[in-house]
Every structure is written in structure tokens, then in C-alpha cells.
Amino acid sequence: MGLQNFGFMEIMIILVIVLLLFGAKRIPEIAGSLGKGINEFKRNLSDAQRQITEAPRAEQQIAPGTPVTAAREEERPEPKRLLQ
């Protein structure tokens, strides 16, 4: 069921119900927080996409011929020894 199935009367009924439930003063607050949530979601989605696309580029910067396991071992710090 998509939005194309809603007619003018259905949308008006939904708006009246929302107005009765939340009141006229709360609707702008709800719309503002919904907009902020959507913007934050889009920003996080673009950050995730950027991290995915940058990860292969970082692996390509390793010198050619260097085994991937050796390059990864260099990045890892040496583990701390608990008992001496």
C-alpha cells in the first residue's frame, strides 16, 4: 500500500486525527524532530558509504608485493604482557 492509494479525504482524516492527538502546539515540534532525525539518518548513511569506499583505497596504498598479512601486522600494536 503506497502513498498513491491515498486520496485527499484520507489525508485530511489523518491530519485531523494527528491534530486531535497531539494538539496544534506539538505538531511543529514533532515535525522538527522528524526532520532532524531524517537529516541525521542521511548523514550517517553517507558516512557509512564513504567508509566503505575509502577502505579499499587504503588497502591499495600498501606497497605492491607486500603480503596483506604483513601490512596488517605492522598496523597492530604489540599486545601487553600480563605476566613477566
N, C-alpha and C positions, 0 to 999 in steps of 0.2 A: 504494500500500500504506500504509494508515493504521494508527494505533495500535489501532483497534478490531479489527483482524485478529489481534492478539497475544493468546494465551491465557495462563493462569497458568504453564504449563510453559515456554513460550517465554521469558517474562520471567525466570523463575528460572534458566534456562540462560544467558541473557545476563548476569545478575547474578553467577553463578558464574564465568563467563569473565572478567568485569571484575575480580572479586576475585582470581582467579589471575594475571591480567596485572599488576595494579598493587599488590596487597597491601592489607591492611586499614588500614595507616597512611597510605597515599597517597590513599585514596578520599575522606576528608573534605577534604583539601587540594584535590583535583580538583573536588569539589562546590562548595567555597567560591569557587574561582576562576571556575567556570562561573557561579555566581550573581552575582559581581561583574561579569562580562562582560555578562550579560543586563541588569543594572541600568544599566550604562554605555551599552549599546545603546539602552535605553528612554529614558534621559536625553538622548542625542544626537538621537534621533528626535523627542522633544518640543521640543528646542531648534530643530531644523530646521523643524518645523511652526510654531513661534512666529515664527521669522524670516520665513517665507512669509506668514503672516497679518499681520505688522506692516509689511511692505514696502508693501502698498497703502495702509495708513493713513498712512504717512509721505508718500506722494505726494499724498494728499488734503489735507495741511496746507499745500500750496503755495497761494498766493493765487489766487482764481478769476480767470480771464482771462490769467494769466501763461503764456506758452508753456512747455512742458515742457523744451525745449532750453535756454531762458534760465535756468530754475531749476537745471538740471544744470550749466550753465557756471559759475554762482555758487559751487557746491559744490567745483568742481575748483580746485586751486591752479595758479598760473601756472607753466608749465614753466621750468626753469632753462636759461639760455643757456650753451652750451659755448664759443662763440667770441664775443669782444666787439670 
